Amino acid sequence: MKSSYLDRLRGFVAIEVKGARLETLLNLMTEKRMSVWDIRYSGEQKAELCISIRDFFALRPLLKQTGSRTRIKARHGLPFWLGQMGKRKFFAVGIVGFIVGMYLLSSVVWQVRVEGNELLATEQILQAAKQEGVYKLQWKFRLKDPDELSRQLQSRLPTTAWVGVQVRGTNVIIKVVEATVPDKPPLMNPRHLVASKSALVTEIFAEKGRPLVKTNAYVRKGDILISGILGDEVNKQTVVASGRVKGLVWYKPTVEVPLSLQYKTYTGESRKRFYLVFGTRAVQLTGYGGITYEHYETIPERKTLQWRNFVLPFGWINEKVMEVSIVDQPVDPKEASAIGMEQAASEILTAAGKDSRVVSQKILHEKAENGKVYMEVLLEVEEQIAVEQPIVP
């Protein structure tokens, strides 16, 4: 005789039966079609078996008929489990609350992500989505159909060619394809090209306008290089001057370079911390105690729970705290001078813009004190010096 899963769900007990007529008792139980299983003899007039709750209460007449006795050894099944839960109300309430909380948290939008936008600001797209009811902590059942959301968002964002909305678990992904808008040519008024800095002209090429200087001529800041006025006093015409003018510009920057460099190395000592993550909050479970390392780096590794395409707002963080050692490396004064010169040239070229280059460089003054090298250098840089200046009627 075997029990069904339904009998196990309804509950059963493991009992011990004693008596001289055990075989008669078992035969009677078979005739009554009782759910009995795992029958085994534990003595000469003793046996152990499992029986469903329903048949256990119907067993008393048979026990009297055969002069047998029973003793309950264990209780199993849902009724007994519910009875234990009734004694542990707080535990039962906690389980129910956890299940309800999981359901509620998985029914809320936790993240709204925008993909594909380049010119259109993400904040503008999120604001349009919010007007359509798509935002963080919104109930998922209150969201409109994704196709309808796509149409509504595209009508609110006229510069888009297509908008798609996908709901993946607790995440809403808005994919945007921006419309290609032809560039409008800038409106330009008549202008001169003037010197942005005092320099020695090395190259001048006038695409439109009248050049007023030649190569190897020294110009001051504000001098007109290519004029936007053509003709004479009688026949005069203004144009948009354009062209390219390069010149040599002199700079005297001061730099300081330390005579020792610091770098970090790992000692091999480390500690680990473990956090449980619920939404935007994390609860530390392991790795308590202060960090005794003088210098250290923290490397976090976050994992998020995911079921199929559903990303749940739960996960954990493994954090590794690694001890580092700061090592001082002395720098040769000559090497420090070279570093300082390279640093000065890099800063000047960055400020001068593209197509600029260092023609010559020279150290004017150098001294070492307080663990540093102080330098004043002279840099001769060739760069673009022409800037626009509107022509005032």
Secondary structure, 3 states (H helix, E strand, C coil): CCCCHHHHHHCEEEEEEECCCHHHHHHHHHHCCCCEEEEEEEECCEEEEEEEHHHHHCCHHHHHHHCCEEEEEEEECHHHHHHHHHHCHHHHHHHHHHHHHHHHHCCECCEEEEECCCCCCHHHHHHHHHHCCCCCCCEHHHCCCHHHHHHHHHHHCCCEEEEEEEEECCEEEEEEEECCCCCCCCCCCCEEEEECCCEEEEEEEEEECEECCCCCCEECCCCEEEECEEECCCCEEECECEEEEEEEEEECCEEEEECEEEEEEEEEEEEEEEEEEECCEEEEEECCCCCCCCCEEEEEEEEEEEECCEEEEEEEEEEEEEEEEEEEEECCHHHHHHHHHHHHHHHHHHHHCCCCEEEEEEEEEEEEECCEEEEEEEEEEEEECEEEEECCC
